[in-house]
Amino acid sequence: MNIKVFVLTVCLLMLFAGIYGFWSFYSRPEPETGYILSDPGLTDRQFRSLIESPAIHRTLLDDSPIRIASALTQELLAIAPENAFRTRMHELGIPFVLQKYPIQPDGGDNLTKAIQKAISTNPDYLVVSVETERDQDNLIRLLADCPSKIFVVNKTVPITNWKRNAPYMYIGFDPSTGAKLIASEARNIFADEESVPYAIIYETPANRAIEIQTTVFIEELSDANKFQLVDEYYTQDTSQDAYQKALIILNRHPDLRFIHACSSKIAFSALKAIQDQGKEKQVLVNGWGGTKEEILSVKNGGLAFTVIKVMDDIGVALAEAIRLDRSGQTTMTPRAFSASYTVCRRGMSDEELQHLMAKAFRYSHAKDD
């Protein structure tokens, strides 16, 4: 064989071997998961565009009714966008049966009981939530051999140590995004003031999302020397306790300008304390979550503003992820998705509010009307 041909052949073989090795390494599944590292699915922008667009009825590989089970807390069930999910599934032409196994609020092993009941029905998809590290550890243990595809609906960051039978998708709200919106509104409201003493009222027990939210909020305002955090209080998860904590703060800091409320319950309790003290023109308080009651309060000059969680995004995202999976496009599903926020502030016109409500409650408003 000609020496030049031999050398060229060897070089080509080495080149192909290198390309194959590179592809094999970067397209391998993560240990014990099956997720392909080189195939992240649709980008956040692409998936967001999908769920914000009208549903498209598509042909499925299997049109038999799918079985879905959920094991969620009573609190999550109360705000879960089930109507949005059901409506979107019907629009997509996906027949399904949804069975709910609520986690009772009196503690103990209720999470374990609810999960065991849910997986005993052998659902195609299982919808769960993670509230605490203990919940996380229990779910990892209980669902290690679960054949169902798992959705976690209140987290947007994958749990790193959930390797075996890891969740198919995480859907929720990024608390840092919401915190930045609140901080931005505070900056705009107090743009002309030199000093802004403010306080924070937390929920007890504080979950990880609340911790992230408040940490980011404080950091966002720390680079502006005008904002001074002068007080912090934890409530006992009751409206009356939040009201009493707000009164204490108002009495201790007569020059207070702003109270950052970490929940809707705290917001209305603090607002009542402010009004009872006759300080509604001096001290402002934000809403958090954007319930319709909060939006009405902002419109009527109560709350200064509220950050609205577009809850319908959660239900629609869940439906579209199932549609992708059932139509043979499993790898197109993103590993995690953060639903949208929008802001309702004082001074918005009726037309602006109607547009905002139509977007935020595009499916669920039909149920309320």
PyMOL commands that set and color helices and strands:
alter all, ss='L'
color gray80, all
select helices_A, chain A and resi 3-26+44-52+74-79+82-92+110-120+133-142+175-189+208-222+239-252+264-276+292-299+312-326+330-332+350-360+364-368
alter helices_A, ss='H'
color red, helices_A
select strands_A, chain A and resi 66-71+96-100+125-128+149-152+169-172+196-202+227-234+258-261+284-289+305-309+336-338+341-345
alter strands_A, ss='S'
color yellow, strands_A
deselect
rebuild
show_as cartoon
